[in-house]
Amino acid sequence: MEITFYTRNQCPLCQDAKLVLLELKKEYPALTIDERNIEEKDEWTEKYGLMIPVVEMNGELIQYGIIDPFTIEERFKKGIN
């Protein structure tokens, strides 16, 4: 299962979210995290600039802003089954 994680440099919420995702990865080794800096593409900046951090799974928006490990884990479990 892959998570796409949209972030940007010098974003405290993004740093917190990354720690949450890395902890989940320890529990679920099959989880992969594709981290994307929105500053690399104008379309990402336009789409996610006011929302970051953003977590998507299989193209579906799961959460943005303050990332809650319980919400991400529940969605991940649904994706496994």
N, C-alpha and C positions, 0 to 999 in steps of 0.2 A: 504494500500500500504506500502510495506516495503523497506527501503533503507538499504543496507549493507555499512558500513563506515569502511574502513581499515585505521588504524592509527598506531602510535607508540609513546612511551614516549618521552618527551622533543622535540617535533616537533612543532615549531611555526605555520607552515602552517596548521597542523592538528588542533591546537587550534582554529585558525581562521575559518577553515571549520566547526568545531563542532558548533561554534556560529551561523554560517549561517544555519546549519541544525536545530538547536534548534529554531531559529526564524521562519523557515518554519513550524516547528511542531506546533507552536502557531497558525499559520494561518490555518493549515490543521491538526486537531486533529487525523484524521484517519491515519496519517503518523506514522510509527514506524521506529526506528533507531536501527539497530543491529550493535553495535560498536565492532570491532575486532582489537585487538592489534596484528600486524603482527609478533611481537617477540614471540608470543605464539606457532606458528607452523612454521616449516621450509619451508613448501610449500608456506605459505603466504609471508614469508620473501623473498623467491626466486622470487615469482611472482610479488610482489608489492613493494619490497624494494627501488627501484629507483623512484617509481611513487607517493608515498604517499603524501598527503592523496588521497584516492581513494573512489569514490562513485559509487556503483552499484545499479541498480534497476531491480528486477526480473532476476538476473544473467547477466544483460547487463551493460557494462561499460558506465557510463554516463559522468563522468569527473574525472580528476586527477590533482594533483599539486595545482594550485590556483583554488579554488572552487567558482564558480559564482552562486549567488542565482537565477538569472534569468533563467539560463540553467536548473538548478535542478527543479525549479518551472514549467517550460514549460514541461519538461519530466513527472513530477508528474501529471500535468493536463491531458496529453495524456493518462497516465495509468489509470486515473479515468474514462475516457470516453470509 
